Amino acid sequence: MDLEGYAKRGILHNDRKLKEKLAERILEIKNIPRKHALEIAGAVIVEAKATMNPKSAILKPISCGVTMGEFGVGSRGAGDFYTHEKIAEVIGKTSAVVDSSHLDDSGVVLAGGKYLVVTIDGMHSRLSDFPFLAGFHVARAALRDVYVMGARPVALLSDIHVADDGDVAKIFDHIAGITTVSELTGIPLITGSTLRIGGDMVIGERMTGGVGAVGVASDLTARIQAKPGDVILMTEGAGGGTVSTTALYYGMHRIVDETINLKFIDACEALFGADLIGKIHAMTDVTNGGVRGDAKEIARTAKVKLVFEEEKLRSLVNKKVLAMLDKLEIDYLGVSLDALLVIAPPEYADEILECVRNKGVSIDIVGKVENGEGAELIVKGEVHDFTPRFRESAYTPIKKLVGEKTPKNFDAMKKAVDKAAELAVEKKSRIVHRLKDS
């Protein structure tokens, strides 16, 4: 629970019983005397008031009146993709080989004549009560993001935040999950950070964090290199954090075991070992909003059209996972499958297929790249639109309640978000000029 946020809302509404209410909220979580809870509540209110009306321009936050949830940020759909495009605008033009404007899995810079590939992934927000699982899946995700850029990962780093009442053992359990992947791949976890969420201002047991990875490459397989005439190949996928979350919160816990594997990494290592990376135009992991989301991002970045065969895609989803998704009426094309998507010239397809299959990982040609824009899905010979929904497929009970439909005021919200991004750029420019002039 965010005590500071609760206090500020109460202050804005001139709540005369705020101190007592806040103390009650604290006592719901902390086993402390009521007198101490009132003292904490009083201190929180004092601190909240002190920061509500900042006088300095640099302290005044930019606001657009649109919340993260309303706009679908983090939900791997239209609102989320739009926000990431705006993030790239705020960052601006960089000297990087691949930066945020490419909407790729990682960023790339040149260093010492080699491509240095860097990525960061946040743990799944619903795996707070399952620290080992959260660590395993986020470490695997970070390594995937490096591999798909055509790079060999060389190091991992972690960032763990546990709220004030969280058990210290969560840290160790989480790191054990990360280092399980680390030890099996030989890629060391070399540094990190451990903090409380919000310090004394956030109570409860929630955990969050992320894992970053660094890799080195000689050739890149960025999305922008996809070309008309290429074929699209995909490996088998059993999902990761998203599928685990679905299984956990629908009481189908045994399905989680299906996600505990390193087949994606095995496939990538096979391609590196066979020296096939240089023959591949682009690679990505099927995560952000599922195949739907990745198709949109690749098509937009490379300015091409992607055409997929539904029957081929379906056959590569882990059977137990697919059965669960079908039973729960969750669109398997709109969730993270953690499969490897490879885009390459057709003359190299057989080599890639044989290489990956020899490693014990299923793979098949699932589509092609054409001139045009957007993406299409072929279902029983008929062409279907393949654009992502406003949010990724609703894969938990609460997500089904929130829904996937685009809000009626989405265009108005976009304009507000646009303005906020413009103000952020202006603020950055103003401070940069000030510091340069001084």
PyMOL commands that set and color helices and strands:
alter all, ss='L'
color gray80, all
select helices_A, chain A and resi 3-12+18-29+34-50+68-71+78-91+100-102+125-127+131-147+169-185+199-201+223-225+241-249+253-259+263-273+277-279+290-302+310-315+319-327+332-334+346-358+397-402+410-437
alter helices_A, ss='H'
color red, helices_A
select strands_A, chain A and resi 107-111+114-122+152-162+189-196+207-217+231-235+282-285+305-309+340-344+363-370+374-379+382-385
alter strands_A, ss='S'
color yellow, strands_A
deselect
rebuild
show_as cartoon
